[in-house]
Amino acid sequence: MADAIPTPYEVNTLKGTYYDFLKKDDVLLGHYHSHGQGHITIVQSGCVAIKSLYLDEAWEKVGRAGDIFDLPDEQWHEIVALEDNSKILNINKG
């Protein structure tokens, strides 16, 4: 397992980051966004699992190419590749 590879993304006022997951089980480690600073995740290719890191509010969402997730602010989460060569784009909401 390795960390996902980040690439900054910016078009006009949209800002975000592409993440390349070269191998299955590569991960965008657990992280948190303060209110209004979260992101929308678009699965570009492959398949990923987006997981809550709260035991009392555990959830997991699986996304394939074309799926879009509006992740909640103020909640710890991580993203794990379920297939080799998966790629996501996180677009900042804030």
JOGIPE-V936465 format. One record per residue. N is the residue number from 1. PSI is psi in degrees with one decimal (999 if undefined). OMEGA is omega in whole degrees, 0 to 359 (NA if undefined). NEAR is the number of other C-alpha atoms within 8 Angstrom. Layout:
n->[N N]
psi->[PSI PSI]
omega->[OMEGA OMEGA]
near->[NEAR NEAR]
This chain:
n->[1 2 3 4 5 6 7 8 9 10 11 12 13 14 15 16 17 18 19 20 21 22 23 24 25 26 27 28 29 30 31 32 33 34 35 36 37 38 39 40 41 42 43 44 45 46 47 48 49 50 51 52 53 54 55 56 57 58 59 60 61 62 63 64 65 66 67 68 69 70 71 72 73 74 75 76 77 78 79 80 81 82 83 84 85 86 87 88 89 90 91 92 93 94]
psi->[139.8 167.3 147.2 151.0 116.3 144.6 118.6 148.7 132.6 125.2 115.5 -117.1 -6.2 132.8 147.4 -162.0 132.8 143.8 124.6 126.1 100.9 -34.7 152.2 140.7 -1.3 152.2 143.7 104.0 156.3 134.5 168.8 145.8 131.1 169.6 127.8 2.8 16.8 -164.9 157.3 132.6 127.2 123.9 116.4 -40.1 159.9 -146.5 135.9 157.4 130.9 123.1 134.8 144.9 16.7 123.8 -36.1 -14.0 44.9 134.8 157.6 134.6 135.1 131.1 142.7 170.6 126.8 -16.5 145.8 134.5 129.1 97.9 143.2 142.8 163.7 37.8 126.3 135.0 163.5 162.6 128.0 134.9 133.9 -9.1 152.4 151.9 37.4 150.5 138.0 160.8 120.3 119.3 124.4 137.4 -22.1 999]
omega->[178 176 174 182 183 173 180 181 178 175 185 182 178 177 179 182 169 173 176 176 186 184 172 181 169 191 163 190 181 180 188 176 177 183 178 183 181 181 170 181 175 178 183 179 178 184 180 171 176 189 170 178 176 181 182 178 184 173 176 178 178 181 176 182 180 179 181 180 174 187 180 174 173 176 178 179 174 181 185 178 175 177 172 174 174 181 176 170 174 178 181 178 185 NA]
near->[7 7 9 11 8 8 7 8 8 8 6 4 5 8 10 11 11 13 13 11 15 9 12 13 10 13 13 10 8 9 7 9 11 8 7 8 10 14 11 12 12 12 17 11 11 14 13 14 12 12 11 13 10 8 6 4 6 9 6 8 7 8 11 11 10 8 8 9 7 7 8 6 11 9 10 11 12 13 12 12 16 11 11 10 11 18 12 12 12 12 11 11 8 6]
